[in-house]
Amino acid sequence: MLGLNPSMRFYLCEGPVDMRKGIFTLAELVRKIMGKEPSTGDIFIFLSKDRRNIKILHHDTGGYVLYWKKLDKDRFLL
């Protein structure tokens, strides 16, 4: 479960992301495209082109965690 605290920052990746990407590819996107370090404990959010899929990348003390939600009908709003 994703435990949130006031020190976490949230970053939304600008533009759609291919949802076939896994943890390490998304972490590399965070470094190269977003200019951030994914191991800081911040939250990185990625949306698919049709905005029906969302992936959230987070690094905690044990390693990376990737959450993926796929909506059946609606779309995520920006």
C-alpha positions in Angstrom: 0.0 0.0 0.0 1.2 3.5 -0.8 1.8 5.4 2.4 1.7 9.1 1.8 3.4 11.8 4.0 3.7 15.6 3.8 7.3 15.5 2.6 6.5 13.6 -0.6 6.3 15.5 -3.9 4.1 14.5 -6.8 5.3 14.7 -10.4 3.1 14.2 -13.4 5.0 13.2 -16.6 4.1 15.6 -19.4 2.6 13.8 -22.3 1.5 10.2 -22.7 3.6 7.2 -21.8 3.6 3.7 -23.3 2.0 1.5 -20.6 4.2 -1.5 -21.7 7.1 0.2 -19.8 8.2 -1.4 -16.6 9.8 -0.1 -13.4 13.3 0.4 -14.7 12.3 2.0 -18.0 10.0 4.4 -16.1 12.7 5.2 -13.6 15.0 6.1 -16.6 12.2 8.3 -18.0 12.1 10.1 -14.6 15.9 10.7 -14.8 16.2 11.7 -18.5 12.9 13.4 -19.3 11.8 14.8 -15.9 15.3 15.5 -14.6 14.5 13.9 -11.2 15.9 11.1 -9.2 13.3 8.3 -8.8 14.9 6.9 -5.6 14.1 10.0 -3.5 10.7 8.6 -2.3 8.7 11.1 -4.4 5.7 10.0 -6.5 5.9 9.9 -10.3 2.7 9.6 -12.2 2.3 8.5 -15.9 -0.8 8.4 -18.0 -1.5 6.5 -21.2 -2.5 8.3 -24.4 -6.2 7.5 -24.0 -6.0 8.4 -20.2 -7.5 5.0 -19.2 -4.3 3.7 -17.7 -2.3 5.3 -14.9 1.0 4.1 -13.5 2.5 5.4 -10.3 6.2 4.8 -9.6 7.5 5.1 -6.0 10.7 4.1 -4.3 10.5 3.1 -0.6 13.1 1.6 1.7 12.7 -1.9 0.2 12.9 -0.8 -3.5 10.7 0.3 -6.3 6.9 -0.1 -6.3 4.8 0.3 -9.4 1.0 0.8 -9.1 -1.1 0.3 -12.3 -4.8 1.2 -12.6 -6.8 0.5 -15.8 -10.3 2.0 -16.0 -13.0 0.0 -17.8 -15.1 2.9 -19.1 -14.1 6.4 -17.9 -10.8 8.3 -18.3 -8.5 10.0 -15.8 -9.0 13.8 -15.8 -6.2 16.3 -15.8 
